Amino acid sequence: MERYTVTGMSCAACQSRVEKAVSKLDGVTSCSVSLLTNSMGVEGNASTEAVIQAVVDAGYGASIKGSQEKGQRMSSVNEQEEMLKDHETPILKQRLFWSLGFLLVLMYFSMGHMMWNWPLPAYFTDNHIAMGLVQLLLTVIVMVINQKFFISGFKSLFHGAPNMDTLVALGSSAAFVYSTYALFAMSDAQVHGNMSQVMTYMHEFYFESAAMILTLITVGKMLEARSKGKTTDALKGLMKLAPKTAILLKDGQEMEVSIDQVGKGDIFVVHPGENIPVDGRILEGNSAVNEAALTGESIPVDKEPGSEVSAATVNQSGFLKCEATRVGEDTTLSQIIQMVSEAAATKAPIAKVADKVSGVFVPVVITIALVAMVVWLLAGQSLGFALARGISVLVISCPCALGLATPVAIMVGNGMGAKHGIMFKTAVSLEEAGKMEVVALDKTGTITKGEPKVTDIISVENGKKEDLLFYANVLEQKSEHPLAKAILEYAKEQNIQGDEVTDFTALPGNGLSAKYKGEKLVAGNLIFIESQTTVSAEIKGKSEQLAEEGKTPLFFAKDGRLLGMIAVADVIKEESPQAVKELQNMGIHVVMLTGDNERTAKAIGEQAGVDEVIAGVLPNEKENVIRNLKRHSKVAMVGDGINDAPALTRADIGIAIGAGTDIAIDAADVVLMKSKLSDVPAAIRLSRATLKNIHENLFWAFFYNVIGIPLAAGVWIPIFHLQLNPMFGAAAMSLSSFCVVTNALRLNLFKMGDASKDKKLKIKKKMEEKEMTKTMKIEGMMCGHCEAIVKKYLEALPQVDAAQVSHEEGTAVLTLNGEIDNDVLKKTVEDKDYVVTEIL
């Protein structure tokens, strides 16, 4: 996606106009414009020059983001920081200061003296023309100060794309022109000595309304700009953490350089208390690093040689010598900022309704204003009265509130997520995550820690556990099996010293053998150890119990005598059961996917508390499982983002967990920087809160215009005698956008980890619908290889979504997506030399 900066936009109508102009270009596949960040994302093969020209032709300015003079180099963070800087509020403050100054003087002359008889020099009280001229001059000054409304408004009108500035410019101009006409008519009446006519025209002045409209809209614009600036506070906070310099090590000397001068492969050092400048790998030193800036996790992480470190994290204790692995826009921090910025530039589906309305809003409002004027004139009212109704309609209507309703909430929601290590890649993913009905969790690394740990040590007879652990430790020293690593780590934790063995051999049948000081040590599974020594029924029973709990029992023997067994398992994360419970409390059906056998899978599933366990799923089969689940519900897949990529892509929302050092995973829609499963319900909770906020904003924006426009047009005058002064209309317009943005900022107070207010979504009970299934009874399958062949050819049939095949039970349970003849199923299996005896 090519990203551009767009200038000159003032409301949702401008945003819609730019989108339409660029979308018409040949080669543009999609275009998304953000009024909030004044940015545009364009996909396709249209040239940069053509895109920029299309924007210019529409009456706005555009430049490609990050465009710099040749030879210059700017870091991604600095560029983003400059883009998010609030340049608008200081200018609007200055405009407001001068506008208010002249408006107060104008109000003193027009309303202070005429309504409350405030004192004026006799020259003005006796000379009505002088009084009118002073009001005209003061109004002209306010109009010049706020000339941007007129330049932008009339320019857009001449381009055939009127915007909010057009409404303000038309309203203010109409009031000024009519007041000027009244001033000249009053002068003519005074020349002819018609004093009653003079007083009549004096009350037809709307100079103060013209100036007040401009000033109040400027107040609203300033409040809006200031609030919009706060929506990016989370990102700005991240950017402030980014170091501006780094200390490189060259020829043994430390040299401080600008961050832009650090290249990949450079050696840099970080002293205690300093920020790590770029992503790197530790070469020397040990330390605790605070990664709260990226992950939201306040507890420091211990680092040692070989560990990865990220830019903007803080080295808290030791001296570190590192090699730079990612610099500039490739660092984790830059990618986070880029991801959140791009998410803000994308459109949420819910915004499309507001965009459609915004596209026609201003022309419709102008039409309503003209109709209101004509109707009141036909009803016998004066031109001044009819004009006041038309001006009120123009200045109370607010397309800005409609245009900002969605993007401000998306920006704040994204910022909140980034602050807590939850990255939404697009506005669509932020909106849709909260609508998920099923969450499929990959077991390894998601529910469990992904690393085997020792869970039980059982010694036989009167043997000591320390002796068992010692011999297990020395025997496993040379083993490369993952389970051996768990035993070695546990022994290290228990301060059990290792020693050298001789004649080490990995034996067929999952066994190990070695000699230690002349004694023969063996280890392995139950089948192997029974070939080496005698195992009592009691120990066998305990091993079966451990296996049912999802643990792997390893047996150890010395010189033909059983020492005992050590159980190893991939233990579940501490927060997993609570996270699963929170998802269930939200009304979400939780499914666990694993390649483990059914017994182990069910044991882990019971510990985690999931609703459903799907076992025996190979990595390349996960996509089929997700496809099947999607037939019934909206599905989110949670995995590590590497071997789960096809399933993450297939799911409605793919969530990559624990991807803190590789966040640019194309397959995922949401990236969780920490490896905590509790961030999954937090992400869904944030999505729901953001969507609720958008609904509130859209309701306010639509409700405000539906109530305000009829009131301004005078619809309620005959019934309730309610009449709106144009100045109050302008005040209401200026506050409408401010209210929308302020409501979005409330998301900053949202507590993502608080599950006390979770509610179950009102969704259709699709999971309980009866599936189309068939069970085939098959003879001739002897092993797992046979199962794989039958499964492969059955799932190749278009009507078969999944086939669960068991050679032990001699069955194949098929999940179907349509009708299929039994003869076809039978022929498919029997062509592979198996016998189908029955199909149920």
Summary of the structure (lengths in Angstrom):
residues: 840
radius of gyration: 36.3
end to end distance: 52.1
largest distance: 132.7
contacts: 2949
relative contact order: 0.09
helix: 51%
strand: 20%
